[in-house]
Amino acid sequence: MKLVIQRVSNASVTVENSVVAKIGRGFLVLLGIGLEDTEKEADYLVQKLIKLRVFEDENGKMNLSLKDVRGELLIVSQFTLYADCTGGNRPSFSNAARPEKANELYEYFLSKCQEENIRVEHGIFRADMKVELLNDGPVTIILEKE
């Protein structure tokens, strides 16, 4: 499982010219699910995500978590995080989980984040989404659990 986390001032997802999700200050999370991923990896990464201390404290140091700043989450499923470009110019996605399994773990990941009393918005699985964000910092972190 792979997460690309961007600290944002705001972010949104649009599908077919309609905004389907929108957050203020928090994290935009691109979530990739691999062939071997299970709820165990999801549980681990949810805890890392919500405890990640990358928001500035009163001294300007990255020392506060998402909960500390009452931040929000926008989570977008992104199988392309498992692109393998070693064989040529066209990426292979054979390491990404199949859609049925990926959707099940995506929904599980969303529910575990919601259990943490954080406002969670999300994209639409397998939709053609337009994602807009204002990256704050910029701060971008990659988390993985294989």
N, C-alpha and C positions, 0 to 999 in steps of 0.2 A: 504494500500500500504506500502510495506517495502523496504528499501534500505540498503544494506550493502556496505559501501563506503570504499575503500582502497586507501590511498595515495600511488601512485606508481612512480617509476623512469621510468618504461616502462611496457607495458602489451600487450598481443596479444591473438587472438582467431584463432584457427585452426579448419577447418571442412574438413573431408576427405583428410587429409594430405596437405591442402592448407591454407595458412594464409589468412583469410578473413577480419581481422581488426587488426590494430596495432597503438599504441600511444606511445609517450614519456612521459614526466613528466605530471602528472595529477591524475585523479581518475579512478579506475576501479569500476564500480557500478553494483552490482547484484540487479536486480529489480524484486520484487515479487508483484503480483497483486491479491488482494482478491476479494471475491464474491461481496462485496458491494462498491468497489472502483469506482470512477467516475473521470471525468476531473478535478473536484474541488480538489481532493487529489493530482492529478498529478501536477496541477498548483502550489499548496503550496510547494510540495517537490522539484520541479525544482528550485524554488526561494531559498529554504533552501540550496540546493545542491550547486548552483553557488555562494552563498554568504558565505558558510561555510569557516571560517578563520582557516585553519589548516596547512598552509604553513608558513615556518619560514621567519621572516623579517631579517633585517641587524643585529639585536641584538639577533638572535636565538630564538625569541619568536614566537609561532604559532599565527600569526596576519594577514596573507595575504590570500586572496581568490583565487579561480581558475582563475578568470579574472586578478587579480593583477599579477600573475606569468605567464600569457599567457599559462595556462595549457590546457590539452586536456581531453576528456571524452571517455571512452570505456564502453558502456552500454550493459549488458547481461541479458536477460530475465531468471528468475529463479523461477519457481513455487514451488520448494522445500523449499523456505523460509516460506511457509505456512504449512509445515509438522506438524502434530499433533501426538505426540508419547505417549500420555497419556494412550491410551487403550491397549497397548501391545508393541511388538518389531517391528512390521511392521507399518511404518508411514501411516497415513491417509492424503490425500490431498484434502479433501472435502471443506476446506475453501479457496482454491485457485480458482480464476476465471476460467471459462471454456475457452478453447483455443481461440474461436472466439472473445470473449470480451477481453481477456487478450492481444491478438495481437493488437486489435484496440487501447487499452490504451497504450500499449508498443510503437506503432507507434506515438501516440499522444505525449507521453513523449519525444520521440526522437525529434520530430518536435519542441516542446517547448524549448528544450535545444539548438537546432540549431538556433532558433530565437535570442538567447543570444550572437550570434557571437563568439561561442566557437567551436573549431573543435571537431566533434562528430563522433566516430566510433561505430560500434555495431556488436553484434553477429547475428546469424541467428535463428529466432524464431523456436522453436521445433527441432532444429538440435542437433545432438550429437557433442558437442563442447569440445575442449580441450583449457583450459584457462591457460595462463602462465603470471606470474607477478613477478615483483621485488618490494615488499612492502617496502616503504620508511618510516623508523621510527623504528618499524612498527607503522603505524597509521591506525586504523580501527574504523569506526563510524557506528552506526546503527541509521537510521531515520525511523520513522513510522508515518503514519497519518491514523487513523481509522475513 
